C-alpha cells in the first residue's frame, strides 16, 4: 500500500480502527466486565437502516461517505522512530467501559 499522505502510513496492522466493529467491542467489554456489560448491544446496524436514518439526521448523513469502508491505520512509524508502545485495543476498550461502570 502507498502512503496516502507523507508521515501517515497505512497498513493492515491491528489497531483501534480494527476494533471498531460493534461485536468486537461488545466481546471485549463482556469478557472483562462480565455481568456489568450484559446490556451492551451486539447487533450491527444494516446499511439500509443507516441510509434511512441519514435522510433525517445531519450527524448520520455526515458519516455516509464512510459506510462500507474498511480503514486501517498503522503506528509502525511512531514505534520505529519514537519507541511508541500502545496498549492493546481490547484493554483500552475494557478499561474505558470499566471506568463508565464505576462512575
C-alpha positions as CSV (number, residue, x, y, z in Angstrom):
1,X,0.0,0.0,0.0
2,X,1.2,3.5,-0.7
3,X,1.2,6.3,1.9
4,X,-1.9,8.5,1.4
5,X,-0.1,11.4,3.0
6,X,3.6,11.8,4.0
7,X,4.1,10.7,7.5
8,X,0.8,8.8,7.8
9,X,1.5,5.2,6.8
10,X,-1.5,2.8,6.3
11,X,-1.3,-0.9,6.7
12,X,-3.3,-3.9,7.8
13,X,-1.9,-3.6,11.4
14,X,-4.4,-4.4,14.1
15,X,-5.4,-1.0,15.6
16,X,-8.3,0.7,17.3
17,X,-9.8,1.1,13.8
18,X,-9.9,-2.7,13.5
19,X,-11.6,-2.8,16.9
20,X,-14.4,-0.5,15.7
21,X,-16.8,-3.4,14.9
22,X,-19.7,-3.4,17.4
23,X,-19.4,-7.1,18.1
24,X,-15.6,-6.9,18.7
25,X,-16.1,-4.1,21.2
26,X,-19.0,-5.8,22.9
27,X,-17.0,-9.0,23.2
28,X,-14.1,-7.1,24.8
29,X,-16.4,-5.5,27.3
30,X,-18.3,-8.7,28.2
31,X,-15.1,-10.6,28.6
32,X,-13.6,-8.1,31.0
33,X,-16.7,-6.8,32.8
34,X,-18.9,-9.8,32.9
35,X,-22.5,-9.1,34.1
36,X,-21.8,-5.4,34.2
37,X,-21.7,-5.4,30.4
38,X,-24.9,-7.5,29.9
39,X,-26.7,-4.6,28.3
40,X,-24.0,-3.8,25.8
41,X,-25.6,-4.0,22.3
42,X,-24.0,-6.6,19.9
43,X,-26.1,-6.1,16.7
44,X,-24.7,-4.1,13.8
45,X,-26.9,-1.6,12.0
46,X,-27.7,-2.7,8.5
47,X,-26.6,-0.3,5.8
48,X,-30.2,0.2,4.5
49,X,-31.3,1.3,8.0
50,X,-28.3,3.6,8.3
51,X,-29.1,5.3,5.0
52,X,-32.7,5.8,6.0
53,X,-31.7,7.4,9.3
54,X,-29.2,9.6,7.4
55,X,-32.0,11.1,5.5
56,X,-33.3,12.7,8.7
57,X,-30.2,13.0,10.8
58,X,-27.5,15.5,9.8
59,X,-24.9,13.7,12.1
60,X,-25.5,10.4,10.3
61,X,-25.6,12.0,6.9
62,X,-22.0,13.2,7.5
63,X,-20.9,9.6,8.1
64,X,-22.4,8.2,4.8
65,X,-19.1,8.5,2.9
66,X,-17.5,6.1,5.4
67,X,-20.3,3.5,5.0
68,X,-18.8,0.2,3.7
69,X,-15.2,1.3,4.0
70,X,-12.6,-0.5,6.0
71,X,-9.9,1.8,7.3
72,X,-6.7,0.5,8.9
73,X,-4.0,2.7,10.3
74,X,-0.5,1.8,11.4
75,X,1.6,3.1,14.2
76,X,4.7,1.4,12.8
77,X,6.5,4.7,12.1
78,X,5.8,6.0,15.6
79,X,7.0,2.7,17.0
80,X,10.1,2.8,14.9
81,X,11.1,6.5,15.3
82,X,9.8,7.3,18.8
83,X,9.6,4.0,20.6
84,X,5.8,4.3,20.9
85,X,4.3,1.2,22.5
86,X,0.5,1.5,22.6
87,X,-1.7,-0.6,24.8
88,X,-3.7,-3.4,23.3
89,X,-7.0,-2.1,21.9
90,X,-9.1,-4.7,23.9
91,X,-7.5,-3.5,27.1
92,X,-8.2,0.1,26.3
93,X,-11.9,-0.6,25.4
94,X,-12.4,-2.7,28.5
95,X,-10.8,-0.1,30.8
96,X,-12.9,2.6,29.3
97,X,-16.0,0.5,29.9
98,X,-15.0,-0.2,33.5
99,X,-14.5,3.5,34.2
100,X,-18.0,4.2,33.0
101,X,-19.5,1.4,35.1
102,X,-17.6,2.5,38.3
103,X,-18.9,6.1,37.8
